[in-house]
Amino acid sequence: MSKFTKFAVVAFAFVAVFALARVSSALVTVPPNLSQGMSGTQVMNLQTALGGLTADGNFGPLTKAAVVSYQSAHGLTADGVVGPMTAASINGMATGSYPAGCTSNTGYSVTTGASCAAATTLPAGCTSTVGFSPTTGVSCAGTTTPTGPLAGSFGDISDVVELGSYSSEEVGEGQDDVTVAAFEVEATNDGDIDITSMKVQFDSTGNTGSTHLDDYIDSISIMMGSTEVGSADADEFTESSDIYTRTVELDGAVIRADETETFYIVVNAASTFDSSDLTGDSWDVDVLNMRFVDGSGVTTTDDSTGEMPGMDVVIDFVSFSDAADTELVVTLDSDSPEAGIASVSDTESTDDVSLLKGTLEAEGDSDIVIDEIPVTFTATSSGTADGIDDIATSVKLIIDGEEYTETMTITAALTGTITFDNLDFTLSAGDTVDFEVLADITDIDGTVFAEGDTLTASLTSTNNDYIDAEDEEGDQLTDDTEKTGTATGEAQELRSNGIMVTFVSAEINEATDGGSANDDLGSFTIKYTIEAIGETIYVSSLADDTTGANTDGYTSVTVDRAGTATTGGVQAVLANNTDDDLTSVGLYELTDGEENTFEITVSVQLPTAGAAGLYRAALSGIRWTTTSTDATPSNSYTSNLDAFKTSYGTLN
């Protein structure tokens, strides 16, 4: 790693000693590689350790003479060169926190031959944790991997690497503990380091909104892993040309030799943002330098290792709802009423006719408070009704068991919107609740409100736009990323009498091979039930094939070849599997509440029906009446018949 600038300040505390008196190795550490002509901090350490010399960092004749004197006094080769033996002796047989005779955690001890790679710190003269030191007499037991004092003497930063997983992080108003940047710091294998401060910069260059840091954040924290090691308030930063800097003091940010720690910059946002500040915000955060101390007491300020400075991690300040990814999602429930007959009275009003069922979901990390939900109602009438209030007197919205009722005020049209307001309903973050729309239906009079009039309720995309909802910070959910989905109901045919038809099965029967090309006879069967509603109902016993319409007096089927309807060569037969008795005019009779099972069998003969290909049969309508003598019933049931069809089968 290139380092353009290293500022070192060496601070030593020692007592006055006479010449040749050795200073404790806890204060300075002498490396085994010094000789005359060298200079620097390491030479200064040597001069301080020997005593009686000016600690100017220059290895000159006086320093060499002092080394020779020391070597002679301690039985060492008196050559004036500080090699491994001399350095080990000066350092008290235990260099820093390495094993005796070692000056780093690589190689082997020059005095004991033991490995220098051990992670433990042993007393001087000890090579294990048993027995006593032969040089000091103290116990060798009880020493473990250091958790406090720094091991080694020449610790340094090996690399700084930004973690790209934190870039353009969204910070929402009022949010706490939002990580906006992360980076790894690696220590060299020469020793531990304690990072005592980091200079943090927030740059608002290019901002079109406010350039005041405290308009966006209240404070920051610096985390090492999951531990906070430093913090600062926004108002403690110094501003210059829209750039804010602060040297944040750290405590406990120790990186052991050859280890890597991950640091995070975490912000606590201001409680509110001005909307104009959000549209043009342009902020990034960087670490300009780090100050650290190593095991020898050397303090260094590093401003050039790895990706420091220059990380320039972008921050995106957004509304609370954007940061929380708040979204109100509307969905049609699978249990919502399908198109069909809804039984109502012709003598009194009928309450709580279900028109629509759906769900509301709060996606994201914020609760949602819903105050208004508009619902669109649409009616059709064969009578003289000119407003939905001629059909329904009131409507009801139920959300998770809470009921809200509105009077039907659509008086001059057969379509319109009713807004359910003052809901004050709180939907918790991550929750999904059911809703249902119901109507109180007036009695069918046969003139204004006629049998067979329909009513539909839907929560459309337009309705969704006008839902009044806020996140837990009081910000309005506005655009189509914050309110999504629809719930479209199906028409409910309002009758005091009629039939309810339920699908049972649809099958392709085995085809009869005619022996030649294009002469197969195909067979299809559709089974369903019919229930009489309101009074006795009469259903035609006849069946016919059509291209899609329902013929008076018949139950109709449609046969298609690969999507094209055909009638030639098609025959249909209807049977009542429950009760095959017929009235005098050939109708099946079902009393109020009675349910019968019907089966219609369709045959398709080639080539009359067409050339070889894929064929299927579908139920297209059922005619019924309440008059026992009506031989050609004209009331047509066509609702919800999409499922009443077979799959395609091959005829050759």
C-alpha positions, 0 to 999 in steps of 0.5 A, a space after each residue: 500500500 502506498 503511503 504519501 504521508 505519515 506523521 509520527 509523534 513519539 511520546 516516551 516517559 522514562 526516569 533519568 538513568 546513568 550510562 549503560 542503565 537499561 530502560 524497561 522494555 515496557 517503555 521503548 523497544 529496540 529492533 535487531 537491525 541497527 548500526 552506525 549511519 542509520 537514523 530514525 525513531 528506532 535509533 531514538 528508542 535505542 539512545 533512550 534505552 542506553 541512556 546518557 545519550 542525546 536522543 536525536 535519532 542519529 546513529 553516530 560514533 557516540 551511539 556506537 561507542 555506547 553500544 560497544 560498552 553495553 555489549 562488553 558489560 553484558 558478555 556480548 560480541 562488542 561490535 557496535 551493531 545492534 543484532 538479535 542478541 544485543 536487542 534481546 538483552 536491551 529489551 530485557 529478554 522480552 521484546 514488547 509482547 513477543 516471546 523472549 528473544 523475538 522482535 516480531 511474530 514471525 520466525 523463531 527466538 534467537 535465545 530460546 529457539 521457540 516460535 515467535 508466532 505464539 499469540 500469548 504474551 509471556 514474562 521475560 525469560 519464559 517459553 511456556 506458562 509453566 515454571 518460573 522465569 530463569 532471568 526474573 524468577 517470576 511465575 510463567 503461568 496465567 498469561 493469555 492473549 492480550 485484550 488490553 495492552 497492545 502487542 508488538 511495537 511497530 503496528 501499522 495500517 495495512 489496508 483500508 477497503 470500502 464495502 460497496 454494500 452500503 452506497 446511496 443508503 436511504 435515510 428517512 426523517 426521524 430514523 435512528 441508527 441508519 448505516 450509511 457507509 462501511 469499510 474494513 481496516 487491516 493491521 500489519 503483522 508487525 503489531 496491534 494498533 489502537 485507532 484513537 480518532 477518525 476524521 469524518 467528512 460530509 460533503 454537500 457540494 451540488 446540493 440545491 436544497 439546504 447545505 446545513 448538515 443539522 437539517 439532515 442529521 442530529 448525530 453520528 456514531 462510529 461502530 467497530 462491528 456491533 460496538 460503538 467506539 465513537 460519536 459526534 453531534 452534527 453541530 460539532 462538525 466544522 463547516 467550510 464551503 459546504 463541507 463539514 468535518 469532525 475528528 471523532 475520538 474513538 475508544 476501544 478501537 483496537 485491531 490486533 496484528 494481521 487482523 481486519 475489523 469492519 467499521 460503520 458510520 451510522 447516522 441519526 436523522 433529523 426529526 423532519 426534513 423540508 420537502 424542498 431539501 429532499 428534491 435536490 439533496 446531494 450528500 456523501 460521507 468520507 473518512 479523511 484520516 485515522 490516527 492510531 497508536 502502536 505498542 511502542 507508543 508511537 502515534 501515527 496519522 494515516 491519510 493515504 492508505 488503501 481507499 482513504 480518503 476518496 470513498 465518498 459514499 453517497 447518502 440519499 435523504 428521503 421522506 420517512 415513507 420512502 425510507 421505510 418502503 411504505 406501501 399500502 397494497 389493495 388486493 381482491 380476495 379469492 372469496 369475493 362474490 362472483 357474478 351471480 344472483 344475490 337473493 333479496 326481498 320484494 316485500 322488505 329491505 335486505 341488509 348486508 348484501 355482500 358486493 366485494 371482498 379484498 385485503 389491505 396490506 402495509 408493506 415496509 417498516 411503518 404503520 399506516 393510518 387510513 382515514 378515507 377509502 372511496 369505493 365506486 358503485 355501478 348499477 344496471 336497471 330494467 326498471 325506471 331507477 335513475 339513481 343507485 339510491 333507488 336500489 340501495 339505501 346505504 353501504 357498509 365497509 368492514 375493515 378487520 371487524 371495524 364497521 363504517 356505514 355511509 348513506 347512499 347519496 348517488 341519486 341521479 346516476 347509476 354509477 358513482 363513488 361513496 367515500 368512507 371517511 373518518 376511519 382512523 384505522 391503523 394498519 400495523 407494519 407488515 400486517 394484512 387485514 380483510 375488508 368487505 363492502 356490503 349494501 342494504 338493498 330496498 325491496 323490489 317493487 317491479 317498477 323502479 327496482 326490477 327483478 334482475 337489476 344489478 349492483 357492483 362495487 369496486 375499489 379502482 385504481 382511481 379510488 386508490 389514488 384518493 385513499 387518504 393514508 399516512 405513515 406513522 410519521 404523519 407523511 401522506 402516502 401519495 404516488 403509485 409506488 406508495 398505494 398500489 393494487 385494485 379490487 374489482 367486484 363482479 355484478 350481483 344480480 338482485 332477485 327475490 327469486 332465481 337460481 344459483 348454479 354451481 360447477 361440479 365437473 367437466 369431462 372429455 369422454 372417449 371418442 369413437 373412431 370412425 375408421 377413416 380420416 375426419 370421421 370421429 365421434 366425440 363426446 363431452 359431459 358437463 355436470 352442475 347443480 341448480 338451487 331454487 331461490 325465493 320460490 319454486 323455479 322451473 327449468 327447461 329440460 331441452 338443450 341446444 347448441 349455439 355459437 354463444 347465445 342462450 336460446 329461450 326455452 333451452 339450456 345452451 352449450 357452445 362447441 368450439 374447434 380451436 377457439 372457433 364456435 361450430 354448430 354443425 354435427 353437434 347434439 346436446 342432451 340434458 338430464 336431471 340426475 336428482 329428479 327426472 320428473 317433468 311438468 306438463 309443459 316439459 319443465 323440471 320443477 325445483 321448490 324454494 331451497 331445493 338443489 338438483 344435479 344436472 348433466 348435459 352431454 354433447 356429441 360432436 360428429 366429424 366431418 359435419 362439425 368440421 375437420 380434425 382438430 381440437 374440440 371442447 364444449 362449454 355451458 353458455 346459458 340456462 333458461 328458467 321461469 317462475 311460471 309452471 305453464 311457461 313452456 319457453 322460459 325466458 329468464 337467462 342465467 349466464 353469470 359466472 359460467 367461465 369454469 363450466 367447460 371441458 378441456 380440449 380433446 383431439 378428434 380425427 
